[in-house]
Amino acid sequence: MCVCRKSRRASASAAPNDSVSGSTAELPATAVGTESRLSSATLAKWLAGQRLYLTLAAAGLVIGALSLVIPSTPSYDPWAWLVWGREIVHLNLQTTGGPTWKPLPMIFTTVFAPFGSAAPDLWLIVARAGAVMAAAMVFKLAFRLVKGIAGAWSGDRGSTSMAGAGTAGSSQPLVIAPAVLAGLIASASLILSDGFIADNALGYSEGLMTALVLIALELHLDGKPRLAFAVGFAAALDRPEIWLLWGPYGLWLWWKDPGARKLVLALFVLIPVLWFLPEYWGSGKFLRGVSRAQNPRSNSPAFAKCPFCSLIADHAWPTVLLRIKVAAALAVGAASWLLLRAWRGGARRPRDDRERALAVLVLVGVLGLGWWLIIGVMTQAGFSGNNRYLVLGAALIEIAGGVGWGWVGFELGARTRAWWRKRSGADGDHDAGAARRSVARIGLAATALLAVGFVLIPGWVGNNYIDLRRTYHALVYQARLREDASSAVRRLGGQKNIYACGTVMTEGFQVPMLAWTLGVHTLQVAAPAPGGPLPPPPNVIFQTRAQRKSHLLPVVRAWTNTSYQRVAHVRTFRVFEHCLGSVEH
């Protein structure tokens, strides 16, 4: 009896405990799920704000610094910016004889000038960080647009913001996988496009400018037009063509947000101040840069029979893979058709997140092509039209093309899921875990199938990826030019000894590099005039090749009445002298 009563008491006392245990058994699962959702939301929020751009900048700078392990050097324009930065610090700016003035890189090179011989590498880190950020922003925007297009899919009614974390419910893998595919295709296409790695590795600023434009675009999508306008201002300090986009945006901001008018006015005033006043200081002419830009180098499309046609057909069009361009055109066309059909009833603006994503896709595609057309018109007007100017248009078209592939991947996965559910009779509520796993497998399989299809498209369909091996050897050769010029100058006793002999000349593309190494103005280093009359014989010739297979320039034998003596040979440089007071033969 006693034992029975004890058992009853034990069982009676255990009953509530079992109930509590059952509750606590469910609590950890709920808590873990809530904690997971909170962690994801916190991470998404942290990555969606300005912290993301700071993180990208920091990562880009680290990658840029690590890239200096490979032999590195700036190219023609960056060397001139470094010379000018040093001259600004010494209040002795002379821009005559150099390339066009650009305020954006000059801000950095002026700050780096006090660091002396480290300044070139510091600028290379910044330029390469800009390229890394551009590739990251191409990925992010392509990813975001695919999520926006697929986020309000009827299979899951959870709406998604353009800046949000993703689609709710079991269909999320159907959205995330193709969005990642879109970002990877767009970003990889930009990185591996011809010229992107080489130009940014050599310190040109177009990668940084592209990153700033894409950041400004995303800030606008995030509802931060003032910050977008400020970031766009930085981009407008690199290329004047940006004014055609940034200026109207500033006027719209002036009308839309009266509180931003002081900001708009201040930045509008700073643009001509930073572009034209330093030019006047350095050359005595406000528009020296404009006239300099209308003296392109010999391989520019500006010398073609139809410069506009040549730039678009021979330079811009091959920049992007055909499989990307076709996908971009189809995606923009489909988005335009869907928007026109949705707005046929009289709506004049996007009504939900999907329509907003479609509208941005159309805008991105149109702006990419429009940028190429702007550069083409400028080339027709006599400006240089270098290939690196096309990178912003290429980045935008690659975003549209990546979105096109990701969109197809999503549709493929969604239709496969609908077919699978219809065939299996699953309603998605009987076993949520199994449904999620099945949908995840379907999404990943559809995306993987599309990725394989993208890779296996025959090479002749727009195969213009960069030759990495050739690019590496070209960059190494340029770095050797930098090392050898410094060694030759040291071997000859430095600037004073060299200029005691008389005037100095070198191959045209090495003028600003040698001016930096000698610590002089660019006008104090001459270059042979291609196709022009022979200049007076220089006293010191630093002879080299612009590329590994180029001709040695200047041609010493061109001055037949002057006897030169070779005084140094440092790998890529040969130095010849005919000092003042020497006897001519």
HELIX and SHEET records of a PDB file:
HELIX    1   1 CYS A    2  ALA A   48  1                                  47    
HELIX    2   2 GLN A   50  LEU A   66  1                                  17    
HELIX    3   3 SER A   67  VAL A   69  5                                   3    
HELIX    4   4 TYR A   76  VAL A   89  1                                  14    
HELIX    5   5 PRO A  103  PHE A  112  1                                  10    
HELIX    6   6 ALA A  113  ALA A  118  5                                   6    
HELIX    7   7 ALA A  119  GLY A  151  1                                  33    
HELIX    8   8 GLN A  172  ILE A  191  1                                  20    
HELIX    9   9 PHE A  196  ALA A  201  1                                   6    
HELIX   10  10 GLU A  206  LEU A  221  1                                  16    
HELIX   11  11 PRO A  225  ALA A  236  1                                  12    
HELIX   12  12 PRO A  240  ILE A  242  5                                   3    
HELIX   13  13 TRP A  243  LYS A  256  1                                  14    
HELIX   14  14 PRO A  258  ALA A  260  5                                   3    
HELIX   15  15 ARG A  261  SER A  283  1                                  23    
HELIX   16  16 ARG A  288  ALA A  293  1                                   6    
HELIX   17  17 PRO A  301  PHE A  303  5                                   3    
HELIX   18  18 PRO A  307  SER A  310  1                                   4    
HELIX   19  19 LEU A  311  ALA A  316  3                                   6    
HELIX   20  20 TRP A  317  THR A  319  5                                   3    
HELIX   21  21 LEU A  322  ALA A  342  1                                  21    
HELIX   22  22 ASP A  353  GLN A  380  1                                  28    
HELIX   23  23 ASN A  387  LEU A  390  5                                   4    
HELIX   24  24 VAL A  391  SER A  424  1                                  34    
HELIX   25  25 ALA A  432  LEU A  456  1                                  25    
HELIX   26  26 LEU A  468  ARG A  491  1                                  24    
HELIX   27  27 GLN A  495  CYS A  501  1                                   7    
HELIX   28  28 GLY A  508  GLN A  510  5                                   3    
HELIX   29  29 VAL A  511  LEU A  518  1                                   8    
HELIX   30  30 THR A  522  GLN A  524  5                                   3    
HELIX   31  31 VAL A  556  ALA A  558  5                                   3    
SHEET    1   A 5 VAL A 525  ALA A 526  0                                        
SHEET    2   A 5 VAL A 504  THR A 506  1                                        
SHEET    3   A 5 VAL A 540  GLN A 543  1                                        
SHEET    4   A 5 PHE A 573  GLU A 577 -1                                        
SHEET    5   A 5 GLN A 565  VAL A 570 -1                                        
END                                                                             
